[in-house]
């Protein structure tokens, strides 16, 4: 069976179309002449009748001669002489009829001309309409072909849609199975994590118990040795050499007794990171290991221009921090990477990439020695890196929601984290174990640490103070707006807070009162994690705004010192001021890291 596009079928269709057009034209032209032809025939018939009548009216010469030859007497004698008209009357009558026929012929000729003109007009209209009809029929044929093509495409699309719908249903079923498997794996992972935490806690408790027992036994042995040495009498008649030998022997005995104690203490605090110990602790109490103080500049310089602009991360940058030597910089972002930079000659040079974070980075911090980096992440944990090693060494897990802040304490092997699970946790980094959990009534957005105090800023517009040696909150300072960041001055006498009411506040910790409130036209806090900092000498307060500008206030006068604009085209998330006071770094939501001088 031939398809719709068979050439034979198309030719037969065009032939039938031509025959229909010819018949239509014949009917149209015949209708135009239907009135004219009968009129013309009637005219010819009338003309023939008139000709016959004219022939009858022509006088015969013989009759005329006979009439002329006859006399008067013959006229009266004819029986029908009174009925024959005279030739003059016949001529007049014939002329009248001829004149009438001429008029009729003229009218008929005029009608013939008019009909011919009308016929020409109609023929031209007919041709025009036929041409239009042919164009329309060609257009109809094209549209029919296009319709057939579109119908074929629609059928193909429907088949494709049906196949895709079936694939989609299969994928949805597969995704449902995968989600169920993922939920099972997450439950198993939580179970394993809980078991691991419990096992670590149990192991730590057992280790502490063993260490305490060993320490007590060693202390008992040392005390016994000391008692024996105290009971021993020394004769003054002995020579100096003999006395010196006896003292050396007692010293060796004490050293041998104390040597296991030092080795056990070393094993207790042995970690992959090394620290320098401070001197000057008393012998009687347990020494609290502290970091050496970081040298801070006397007078910080205000930044005036951008020296270097980089698209550092793959997505927005949330955190930035200078190391204690002011030449090493760390940035963390939503791409789960921590990038270390060297500040060389007013430029940022890539140093190292720290990998292994389980979620977006929300906070970074260097320890005072500059050898470790602590980061808070969105995977409900904080992670610890050693500078020089790409992979994370420790994961501080125990929170049940996003960790928003992680800071080192001034004592060694100690850190503090804050989370959206409404807890603040203290960590023993030597054992990677949570030593204390503080339950709070609101989300924690940032924490800072003093000598013996932990300060946390919360979503309920309050700043809380916790004594690291006691179990309870010692003080609460309310502020207007959700607290987004905290910054503690180097002398630990002033606290800078940034909040969502678009203000910065300086709190004097000696009197626990708000000393200054900083505002500026155009300054707006862009997010719940916008960070503001003190300058190293506490002379200035620095914060980034939602429009990409940096605002600097004078802490003593409370006036806006300057505002910096230019490189940032998105909200500034965090800023950092180096300890030497010479450089400022800002990061934003558009992946930019800007070094200011």
Steps between C-alpha positions, in 0.01 A plus 500: 500500500642838390583753768382859516815619326477253199567690166220310315240598752614864488475507114147354505400756760631789286320363185169484680562849629565636142184329364295653783646844424422472126142395567460785743631746243262362233205536731604855595548616136184326381301678769633832372370430144169339593312832466704642214463208257115479518481878456730480201293214354180700544665796330601282203147363477352848500749606235398207280132582547564862408693393193216275390252774565709746301515261209122466508463878501720547193259586199512273201574680169234313306236594750608859494499513122164340486367751744644785307362372174157455636275790484272643749229276403710199578561618849144513592422179330736290709328316770779561758624837397402662832720259710847550342705785668683748299879465446570823685324376809683173478831680466431715800398202703806309389728792592344522845547131560855521367568791733361301793713203406807721481428631847452145629823392328687795658369417841587136452848593378552727804383217725740265318789742568403537867463126540839451332665749740329338797609163366864620478483632855353178625760297310783707661340453842463132425866471406604690813283282718627189324859611566414569864321169520805323357728678751266411784481140386880488483513652848243245618713221355808639680307530825372147462855375447618704801209365702595146407860570603387662827270205565795268451713711733218508756479124486876472544490748789219309665695179470810676639295650784357162581851352508628787715200470731572132543869580564398771747275259688782248508743768625252613765461146624879464496542828688246383756701183553823702519349743751381213713849349480650840583276535803603156615867587448457829686336320787781247501757783482335679795493175690866436421587857594319469831672172567835653407443798729395274785800275440734799492347636818531163669860459379586852616348436841688172533823668389450781748435248775814303413708816484366617834582165658851500355554858607386423854726193517797697370431783740487245782833351390657844474373595844640176645836565336499852638413371847783248483742766383386729783555228761851425378772659715820633351821515703681829477828315532459360155711647227354737245530238232302251705236765577474592134458135406218462749318809371543386142361159593189655659453727197526202266242315708257793484558541127430132437181526702383811318595378152194271455270783613636732231474229234135429595415871492666523160293207374186660642547822298672346201334628184616559140548870581778643718481809721755702699436503877498807716714506811426630845233257626501398863600147593206434725215547246439348158655743249258653251674496163449829319607643167750778478341841455472634145680829437254768390576829326487825694311700235303348212494669160168570329460321165447733205515290181467145371834342417388157376164354391454127443212265412635256755229238559247312291207653691441764766771560761375498861807534721847659505774510764862619527767288663699638794794593275272721278645345182280187492129525421221240500168524314210254510189478286196303394718288267622307808860618455738699719759692300822624659659812349832675546498880504809590294568848369141612519375190314330177603690188394343157536674293767292187562152351474357323804251232398274253672230729638161332504297816434510873438757688706344756736798599716881465499753568775875468551644391831740757653800296383379509139547125455135393504178604327157438653187525286127478568296323232140433409541123543435530878870489588817706532822383338867551581788526254874534545656766278698312237270199483212500254269255678315557825657339806210517743122529476317638802158338465220519750275785388161416351473801267720738303811622681520877458813591697824332612778678693820399679529579869811662642590177682658227293297212360173685571231626259140621509223451242152646461216347304142541388408208727494756786819374663851628560763230541852501646743253345816329616701493177753263648236228514257643241237475775223736614585596856194719562163575339315824575131499415360834383147614418587640156716441192865590544645707213850577632730442800820660635724388786682692772726378777225331702187611318305387194279760329227391259267704276154364430199526275279622786683838503710418808869465581575242770812466718611160632769432757712215366556387860132505597183333372269800459458820302653791688347788306261585215512826303203566269550678168264612225497247215637151448869478580706402192857531631720577801853639515707524821769765530855387564495636857168313561337816633265576211263289290373593152167356387327518162125446478218494246369840609783640281710619793832420665532526877807531722451349847733598784556173686624677810157646567297263274337789320464610138748779442448588131242426229617537138263578214543639150284597206510211254639244744290188525587162643474262205451161673483315832874423475636847414824548695635827648843541668706737710826637365800345683544814712121527568491846348260411217206272429466346152198335334373423150159598367241335275593730207867397496636802691731492804428737792758604760406679825720668759440315829583796723292767321231275350523680163517336161865524401475380137310275260670298226328402176601346172588133454203340677171475311322276755449491876821483704488197732815542708804724555837452671767745619855364526681520834765736357222746411615550140249294300127426493332215312130479410300215343155506340218286363630535142817288568728805526791543743633859516824610663494864618799716592 
